[in-house]
Amino acid sequence: MSFDADFSYAFYETLIRKVQQRYEICPLRDVNSHVVDAPDGVPRAYWRHDIDVCLSSALQIAKLEANLGISSTFMFIPNSLLYDISSKEGRDILCKISALGHEVALHFDISETGLSEADCEDEAQLIDEIVRQAKFIGEIIDEDPKSVSFHRPLQRFIRGPSSLGGLTNAYAAELMGFYISDSKGAWRDGNPLEVVGSATANVVQILTHPVWWGPKHLNAKETLKKFWETSSVGLSKAGSDDLADRIRETIPGVALEQV
């Protein structure tokens, strides 16, 4: 039974403290400096955020986590349909997140690269594009990204190689033994407090999407509607409709009511 009853910041803090009862929370950039399966006796939770929709929500979560003394990984789409990391706002937010001690890394959206299905079968060409996009992010934060995740990942990379183009693959086999996510605004494995509380694995990965979280709980449909309404201020009807279409394309699993 999936869980979508509480996406408030208060619940988020409770989840962090629950995880900390057993695990050291780490960003993905630390994977290569750790020994897999924690033979050093330190169970670890690698915590990442895929930024699909909203830059400002990413910064809010980054500040919340920094106030709790943890660092995690924030992964951005360079060619996003919904935000622009090369804008002044985008650059400022990425640099602020990095300055808070978090990892800023690549969220790779194959559908927005211009690569054809045939191109995607050419792994060398795909990795070249991953490296190019990671370099673009690195130029913004003045630091080379260390990790990559996929927006709608190719099946062959799930439980796949440890690294791609020198970047830690968030979907590497050793990071997917115990994996929970709030994708589409719901924890499909159930209440994460209970799931984490019963975990026995030494290595876990937690994926959250900052857009779903806020000062008070909203469900996924309500959250996307609020984002659309706020972002549509000052837009023409055509511009507002186009934004709605881009939201639906980016998050196809959550219905944004017809506008």
N, C-alpha and C positions, 0 to 999 in steps of 0.2 A: 504494500500500500504506500503510494507516494505521499510526501508530506509537503504542504504548502500553507500551513496555518500561521506562520510567523516569520516575516522578513523585515522585522524591525532591527534597528541598530542595537537595541538592548539584547535581543536574542542572539545577534551576531557576537556580541561580547561574551555572552554566556557560552556560546559554542567554542570560542577561542579558549576560554578558561577550562572548558571540559577537555579539549584536546591537550592542553598543557599539563593536565593531571598525569598523562602517560608519555607524551611526546615533546620533543624539542621541535618547535616550528621553524622551518628554514625555507629560503627561496631556492628555486631550481638551480641557480648558479653554483650552489654549494654541493651539488650532487657529485661532481668529479673529485672533490676533496674528501668525500666520505666513502667509506667502504660499504658496499651493498650488503643489505640484510643485517646491518648494525652489529657486526661481530665485536665492535668496541664497546658494546653494551648500552649504546644510546639509541633508543627508538626515535625515529624522526618522522615528522609530518611535513611534506613538501606542499606548500600552499601557493596556489596560483590563481590569478584573475584574468579571464579573457574579456577584453574590453570590446564588446560588439556594438554598443549603442552610444554611450555617453561618457565624455571626458571628465566632466565635473563630478559625477558620482564616483569615478575612480579615485579622484583626489580626496574625496570625503572618507572613503574607506582607508586610503593610505594614511591619512591623518589619525583616524581612529586606531589603526593598528600600531602606528608609531607611538601613540600615547600609552599603549599597552606594552610597549617594549619589544614588539616583534617586527621582523622583516619578511616580506613575501615577494612574489613575482607578479608584475603587472605587464600584460602582453597586449600590444597595440597593432591594429591593422593600418599599414601605411597608406593604402588606397581605399579606405573605408568609404562607404556610401553615406555615412551619417556624421562623420567628424573629420577634421583635417589636422593632423599632427604637425604639419608644416606651417600652419597659421601661427600668429603671435600667441593666441590663447593656447593652442596645442603645444607649442614649444615650451611655454611657461609651465604648463601642467606636467609635462613629462619631466622637466628639469626639477620641479618641486618634488615630485614623487621620488626621483632619484636622490635628491638631497635629504629626504627623510630616511634614507638608508635602504630603500627597497630596490629590487632589481627591475629594470625596465627592459622588456624583451619583445620578441616578434610574435604576433598572432597572424599567421599566414592564411590568407583567403585566396585559394586557387581560382575561384570563379571570377575574381576581379583582376587577374594578372594578364588576361588576354591569351593565355596558353590554351591550346586546343586539347581535346582528349588524347590525341596522338602525342602531343608535346608532353603531356603528363606521364605518358608511358616511358618517356626518355628521362630517367632519373637524374642524369647529369645536367640536363637542361633545367629541370625542376630545382635542383640544388643550387644551380647558378642564380636562379631568381630568388631563392631563399637568402642566399648570401648577399645579393644586391639590396634586398629590402632591409636586411639586418644592418647593413652598412649605413643606409639612409637614417635609421633610428639612431645608430651610433653617432652620426654627425650632429644630431640634435642634442644628445645628452653628453657628448664628448667622452663617450666610453663605449667600448665594443659590447653589444649584447651577447649573452652567453647561452640563451635558450630560445626554443621555438615551439609553439603549439599550432594546431590547425583549426581553422574555422571549417566545420564539416570535413573532418580528416579522411584522407584516402585509406581504404581498408588495410592496405599493405603496410602502412606506417603505424597502425594500432598494434601494440605489443611488438613493435618493430625494433629497429636498430637504436643503440644508445645515443648516437649523435647523427646529425645531418648537416653537412657543410661546416663541421666543427662546433655546432650548437647542440646543446643537450635537447634531445627529443622528449617533449613532455609525455608522449605516448609510448616511450620505451618500455620494453617488457618488464624491466626491473622496477618500474614506477607504476605499473598497472595491476599489481597483485591485490592491493586494496585501494580502491579508487571510488570516491563519492563526489557528486556534482549537483549543483542547483540549476542545471540547464533547463531552460524554458520556464524558470520560476517555480521549480518543484524538485524536491529531493526524491528521486525515484526509488531509492532503497529504504525510505521511511525517515522517521525523525532522526536527524543527524546526531543529536545528543545520545540517543539510544544506540545508534549504529557505532559511533565512536567509542561509547562506553563499553561495548562488548568486543571491541577489536583486540586481536592478539598479534597481528602482524607487526614486525619491527619497522617496516617501511610503508607509509601510507601517502597517498596524494589526495589533496582536497582542492577542488575547483569551484570557485564562486565567481559570480558575475555582479559587479557592484551596482549595475542598473536596477537589480531587483530589490536592493536594500534601501531603507530610508528611516527617518525619525519615527514613523509609525508604519504598521503593516499595511501593504496593499497587495492584492493579488496581481499576477502577471499582466492580465488584460488591463486592469486599472492603471498599472505602472506605465505601460506603453501608451495608453490613452493620454495620461498626464504629460508624458514626454512629448507626444505629438502636439498637444494643445499648447504647451509652453514654447516649444520650438517653432510653432506656426505663427506666433505673434509677429505682425509686420509683414507676413507673406501674403501674396495674392492667393486667390482661390486655386489657381493652377499650381502655384508653388506649394501650397499646403497639401494638395492632392498628390503631388510628386513626392513630397516627404513621406506621406502615408505609404505610398508604393515602395519607397526605399526601406521603410521600417519592415514592411511585410516581407520584402526580399531578404533582408538581413536576418530576421527572426521568423522563419516560416512556420515554426511549430506553435506560435502563439497568435491567436486571431486578434487583429486590430479591427474593431468594428468598422464597417463601411462608413466612409465619411463623405 
